[in-house]
Amino acid sequence: MTLTQHAPAKLLERALVVFVGLLLVSLLIIFAIEPSIYTTTLWPGWVPTERYPWPVLLFLGALTIFLCILMYGVLHHWRWLFWLILIAFTGSVIQIPVEGLQLLGVFPNPYPVWYSLFRGGVGFIELGFAFWMIQTYRHQGIWAMGRKKAVQVSHLAQTKQGRIEYRSVGRGQAVLVLNGGHTNCHSPLGHEAFFLAQGYQLIVPSRPGYGRTPSSTGKTAEAFAEALVSLLDALRLDQVIVVGISAGGPTALQLAGRHPERVSKVILQNAATDGRYASGVIRVLTYIFLNPLLEGLVWAAFRGLGRMAPRAALKSVMGGLTRLPIDQVLSTMGPHQQQAALAFLQASRSGSGFLHDIHHHCGDLGRVTAPVLVITSKYDGLVDSSHATSVQSHIPHAQLFLSEAESHLMWFSTHDHEIQARMRLFLQS
């Protein structure tokens, strides 16, 4: 996976790597010339019998490894390392005057004059780097890799059933988008650009347990369907097109079945529908790792892996979302699609929502009267085609489109244009 690097990032990283490399060489030279400096620093008062004592050799070995890891982290733009270096280098504000006072004799100085001058010079360089890094962050973000996007605006609606967080964008006929598991109303997923280009208004709520919508608003799909009716009333929307994505599918079908007068059309995208979603191993792993107490740590660890090894992070999750060899899937995705898929996954959080999702049901599909388009990926490794055929068998007028998309994340596929064409035809019919 190739990530775009800006020239300021390369300039800063190269300067830091050169500085750390020269610092390491200097420390080794100092040890060769005057090893007593290290014994004085590490163990004041200790007079070793040998010129190069083994504890100091071990310390230098560990220091060398640390500085090499530091250079590696700089080259790979570890975000936490940026702040660690900045804090350490800013500390030179104290180091520089202390060195000056030692040279003037105000403070006792156990080191040779030339070593104090060396330390003072290093302190000035580190302080210069600190100012450079602060300016870089202010204007171009961490490691000059760009500022974070402005926080998207969401709204809170207080319904009879409870609070619902939602985002509204665009103008025109309303499309209610029910995102899947581990997402909220801000998740960078789906065909937002497609619907906006077609002239629709998108209403994207955070489902219960995700974002700022509490679980109490509706732990079941049918309960949240009722809450969504209250949201539509508050927004003065008589009828909407409903898009149900993955774990959002049961809620979409509950809404369409329980309130057919409020739903004009339904589009399901790799939606879980037939009651066999997340069974067996997935349920066990969900309770162990994606419970509200641990899910934050799990996703934080994944984001850390994504920063250090983007391709490995992408493979670790995508492998469970496809029935094809993961390397084959990634080979079909361009750099932009890989970056977009990783950005979506890194923004994921489970909250308490996914524990609700694995128990959702679609209700009586025979009550659904709106036209339904069921889109399913042929190689989906999470929601297999039985979900789509189940909908078709219970809703005879439902249209089924089997996509060649390589994974559950159908939006990051070379076949996405075919999916968009099929949705456009369905919406215009």
C-alpha positions, 0 to 999 in steps of 0.5 A: 500500500502506497501512502502519499508523502509530502515534500515537507514531511520528507524534509523534516524526517530526513533532517531528524534521521541525519541528526539522530544518526550523527548524534549516535556516531558522536556518542560512540566516539565520545565513549571511545575517547573518554568512557569515564563520562558515561560512568560518571553519568550513570553511576556517580562515584563509581571507579571501574577497574577496566577502561570500557566496563561491560555495564556501559557497553550494555547501555550503549547497545541498548541506546543504539537499538533505541535510536535505530527504532526512533529513526525507523519510526520517524521514517514511517511517521509514527504519530505518537513518536512525533509528540514524544520527540517534540516533548523531549526536544522542548526540554532543551529549554531547561538543558541549555541554561543549566549547561551555561551555569555549569560552564560559568561555575555557578553549578558544579560540573563533573564533565570536561568543558568540551563535553558541556559545550557539546551538550549545549550545542545539541540542546540548541539543535533540539530546540530548533527542531522543536520550533520546526515541529511546532510550525509543521504541526500548525500549518501541515499537521503531524509529520506535515502529512496534512491537517485533520479534516474539520469535524463533521456536524451532527444533530441530536433529535429527541424522540419519544423513544430517546435521543438520535444522533444524525447527519443531514447533507444535500437537498432533494428527495430524502434518503435514510441511510442505515450504516452497518456495524462498527459505524456511526453517522460520520463513517466514511462509507457508502455511496454518499457522493453518488446520491448527492450527485443524483440530487438526493438529501441524505439523512444518516443516523447513528444507530443505537449504541453507536456515536451519540445515540444511546442503546436505550433508544432501541436495542432491537431493530423493531424498536429503532424502526419506531424511533426512526418514524419519530425522527422522520416526523420531527424532520417533517419527512412523509416518505423516504428511500431507505438504504440498509447496509450490512447490519443496518439491513434488519432495521431497514426492513423492519421500518419498511414492513411496519410503516410501509406508508413511510418508505417509498423504496428500499436498497439493501447492500450486503445486508444481513437479513435471514437471522443467521448473521454473526453466528457461532465464532463471530458471536463469541469473539464479539462478546470477548473482544468487542464488548463496551469495555474492550472494544476501544482498546481493540480498535486503538490497537488496530489504528496503531497497526494501521499507522505502522503497517497499513497493508498488514492492518488492511489484510488483517481485517479484509481477510475475514470479509472476502472468500477470495485470497486476500492478496488477490483482493488487494491486487484488484484495489488501487492505492486510492481504494486501499487508502479509502478502505483503511480510512473507513476501518480505522474510523470504526468503533463498536460501542455497545451497538454491535452487541445489539446488531448480532441479535437483530431480526427483520420481522415479517417480510411479507408486509414490505410493499415498497420496491426492494433492490437487494445488492450482494457481493458474490465473494462476501466473506461476512454476509453470504448470498443466502441473506439476499435469496432469503429476502427475494423468497419472502418479497417476490417483487424484490430485485436481486443484483449479484455483484462481482465485488471482491469483498463485503466492502463493495464500495472499494471495488473495481465493480462499484460502477456497476453497482451505481449503475444498477442503483441509478436504474432502480431509483429512476424506475 
